[in-house]
Every structure is written in structure tokens, then in C-alpha cells.
Amino acid sequence: MSAGTELHDIYINHKNELENRLDDFRSRWAEGSDQDIFEELCYCLCTAREKAKYAFAAMGSLRKTKKLFKGSEAEIDAVLLESGIALHPAKAQRIIQNREIYYPGTKKKIEKEFLCFNDILLSRRELKNRINGFGFKEASHFLRNLGFGEKICILDTHTAQQLVQYKVISERPSSWTEKKYLEVERAMIGFAKKVKIPVDALDLVFMLKENPEIIK
């Protein structure tokens, strides 16, 4: 079985589940509240150098206790620490700094300041440059999780390992410079077309290959 066939079979076998998840992402932007969108921003911030399940657990706790929207930096830091989040002091500080700028009114501010270009690549660059704690990966993750991921890739160490395994790239990048990120992204988009999997679903297929549970 070829690599492409293996991944395409995973996609076909989980197609309904994957399409439902992508629909959930689109609905999150279309129907989500300021709290929903700000939580998504903070979730993507917390996934930097961290497993998604830990960031997901942290956001669940912060939202349930309202600390994400009203808590102090120390209170947020304590929750991140308890959830096993790496670099928790810096991430707590960034959550507070972003909250001061983007919450409340998150949805209107994101739309006005970042989704106004009619160019998702430019939107991503602006997010990367202006959201405290965002690089290309976090900005891409945020956009995909709001339903804008058809032309961009979420690239991290895990994704790069998968791309090396399937000979899409020769080696895992030692650092994610802008040039390297865009280079690997182009290769991944080409690979997605080759194996006939939507770009915004391919990282989820990689996840399903190793774990039967999809975490956003």
C-alpha cells in the first residue's frame, strides 16, 4: 500500500467525522460569541510547544471558572501549570495582554483588523505580527479552527515528522523561519492534492493515523 493510499483510506473511513469537525470550525466563527473566539485565540496560543490535549483541558478549566475572561495573571498561570502547559508563566502573561486588547469585542475586532484583506495569507501574517504569542503555526491554527484553513497549513514538529516519513520533505526543520515555514507549507499543499485530502483536514488525518480521537 502506498503512503497516499494509506492516508486517503484513513480520510475516506473518517470522512463524515472529519467533515463534521470542519463544519464545527466554520460554525464557530459564524455563530460563536466573543468568548468563543477569544477562547480559540488562547487555545492556539497555548498549543505552542505543547500537546493539544493539555491546551484543550486548560481552556476548559479556564472557561468553566470564568478565569479566562476575568482572572488575574496569577490565577491563569496556576490553571496552566495544573494542566501541564509548557512555558505557562509567559503564556499566562500573553493571555492577559491579548485580553486587554481583544476582549470584549473579540469577533468584531478580529473581523475588522485581520479578516478585512480578502486574502487569508495576509490575514495570517497580520495575526502573526500582532497577536502576542502567535507565530505562523499559531496564526494558521487559529484561522483553520475558525473555518478559514483551505489554503494554509498548521506546521509543527509532529506534522514535519509525518512529512519526512512520507518523503514530502527531506528532514525536519531545525527552526521555523518564515522562509522555511512557507517552503514546507507549499510542499504540504502539493502533497494534500496528490493524496486527494483537503489541506485543512490533512493534519487531522495525520492525528487519526496515530490516535483515533480528533482533538482540534
C-alpha positions in Angstrom: 0.0 0.0 0.0 1.4 3.4 -0.9 1.6 6.3 1.5 -1.0 8.2 -0.4 -3.4 5.2 -0.4 -2.9 4.7 3.3 -3.7 8.3 4.2 -6.6 8.5 1.7 -8.1 5.4 3.2 -8.0 7.0 6.6 -9.6 10.1 5.2 -12.4 8.1 3.5 -13.0 5.9 6.5 -13.4 9.0 8.7 -14.8 11.4 6.1 -18.1 12.1 7.9 -16.3 12.7 11.2 -13.7 15.0 9.5 -16.3 17.0 7.6 -18.3 17.4 10.7 -15.3 18.8 12.5 -14.5 21.2 9.7 -18.2 22.3 9.8 -17.8 22.8 13.5 -14.8 25.1 12.8 -16.8 27.2 10.3 -19.8 27.4 12.7 -17.5 28.6 15.5 -16.8 31.8 13.5 -20.3 32.1 12.0 -22.2 31.5 15.3 -19.6 32.0 18.0 -19.6 34.6 20.7 -16.7 36.9 21.8 -16.0 34.4 24.5 -15.8 31.5 21.9 -13.4 33.4 19.6 -11.2 34.7 22.4 -11.0 31.2 23.9 -9.9 29.9 20.5 -7.2 32.5 20.3 -5.9 31.5 23.7 -6.2 27.8 22.9 -4.0 28.2 19.9 -1.5 30.3 21.9 -1.3 27.6 24.4 -0.6 24.8 21.9 2.8 26.3 21.1 5.3 23.6 22.1 2.5 21.7 23.8 0.2 18.8 23.2 -3.3 19.8 22.0 -5.0 17.8 24.7 -3.3 19.8 27.5 -4.3 23.1 25.9 -7.8 21.8 25.5 -8.0 20.8 29.1 -6.6 24.2 30.2 -9.1 26.1 28.2 -12.0 24.0 29.5 -11.0 24.8 33.1 -10.4 28.5 32.4 -13.7 28.9 30.7 -15.7 27.0 33.3 -14.3 29.1 36.1 -14.5 32.3 34.0 -10.8 33.0 34.8 -10.1 33.2 31.1 -12.2 36.4 30.9 -11.9 37.8 34.5 -9.0 36.0 36.2 -5.7 37.6 37.2 -2.4 36.6 35.5 -1.5 34.5 38.6 -4.9 32.7 38.5 -4.5 31.9 34.9 -0.9 30.8 35.4 -2.0 28.4 38.1 -4.5 26.7 35.8 -2.0 26.4 33.0 0.5 24.9 35.4 -2.0 22.4 36.8 -2.9 21.4 33.2 0.7 20.7 32.3 1.2 23.6 29.9 4.8 24.3 29.0 6.1 27.9 29.4 3.0 28.6 31.5 4.1 32.0 33.0 4.8 33.5 29.6 1.5 32.2 28.2 -0.5 33.5 31.1 1.1 36.9 30.6 0.3 36.8 26.9 -3.3 35.8 27.6 -3.7 38.8 29.8 -2.0 41.1 27.3 -4.2 39.9 24.5 -7.3 40.1 26.6 -6.7 43.8 27.3 -6.7 44.5 23.6 -9.1 42.0 22.1 -11.8 41.1 24.8 -14.6 42.0 24.9 -15.5 42.8 21.3 -13.3 40.0 20.0 -15.2 39.0 17.0 -15.7 42.5 15.6 -12.0 43.3 16.3 -10.7 40.1 14.6 -13.0 40.8 11.6 -12.1 44.4 11.3 -8.4 44.1 11.9 -7.4 40.7 10.4 -10.2 39.4 8.1 -10.6 42.7 6.1 -8.0 41.9 3.4 -9.8 39.3 1.3 -6.5 37.4 1.4 -6.1 34.8 4.1 -2.3 34.7 3.7 -2.2 38.4 4.6 -4.7 37.9 7.4 -2.3 35.2 8.8 0.7 37.5 8.5 -1.1 40.2 10.4 -2.2 37.8 13.2 1.4 36.5 13.4 2.8 40.0 13.7 0.2 41.5 16.1 -1.2 38.8 18.4 1.2 38.3 21.3 2.4 34.7 21.3 1.5 33.9 17.7 3.9 32.6 15.1 2.8 31.3 11.7 1.8 28.0 13.2 -0.5 29.5 15.9 -2.0 32.0 13.4 -2.7 29.2 10.9 -4.2 27.1 13.7 -6.5 29.9 14.8 -7.7 30.6 11.2 -8.3 26.9 10.5 -10.2 26.5 13.7 -12.5 29.3 12.6 -13.1 27.8 9.2 -10.5 29.7 7.1 -8.0 26.9 6.6 -8.4 25.9 3.0 -5.2 27.5 1.8 -2.9 27.2 4.8 -1.2 24.5 6.9 -0.6 24.0 10.6 3.1 23.1 10.8 4.9 21.9 13.9 7.3 19.2 14.9 4.7 16.4 14.7 3.5 17.4 11.3 7.0 17.8 10.0 7.8 14.2 11.2 4.9 12.9 9.2 6.0 14.9 6.1 9.5 13.4 6.4 8.0 9.9 6.8 6.1 10.3 3.5 9.1 11.9 1.8 7.4 15.2 1.3 10.4 16.9 2.8 13.9 15.5 3.4 14.3 16.5 7.0 12.5 18.1 9.9 13.3 21.8 10.1 15.7 22.8 13.0 13.8 26.1 13.2 10.7 27.6 11.7 11.8 30.7 9.9 9.3 32.4 7.7 11.1 31.2 4.6 11.2 27.6 5.9 7.5 27.6 7.0 6.3 28.8 3.7 8.5 26.3 1.8 7.2 23.4 3.8 3.7 24.7 3.6 3.9 24.7 -0.2 5.2 21.1 -0.2 2.4 20.0 2.2 -0.3 21.7 0.0 1.1 19.8 -3.0 1.1 16.6 -1.1 -2.5 17.1 0.0 -3.6 17.5 -3.6 -1.6 14.4 -4.5 -3.3 12.2 -1.9 -6.7 13.9 -2.5 -7.2 15.2 1.0 -8.4 18.7 1.8 -5.5 20.8 3.1 -7.4 21.8 6.2 -8.1 18.1 7.1 -4.6 16.7 6.4 -3.2 17.4 9.9 -6.3 15.8 11.4 -5.7 12.7 9.2 -2.1 12.6 10.5 -3.6 12.7 14.0 -6.1 9.9 13.3 -3.2 7.8 11.9 -1.8 7.7 15.5 -4.8 8.3 17.6 -8.5 7.5 17.0 -9.6 10.8 18.7 -9.6 14.1 16.8 -8.5 17.0 19.0 -8.9 20.4 17.4 
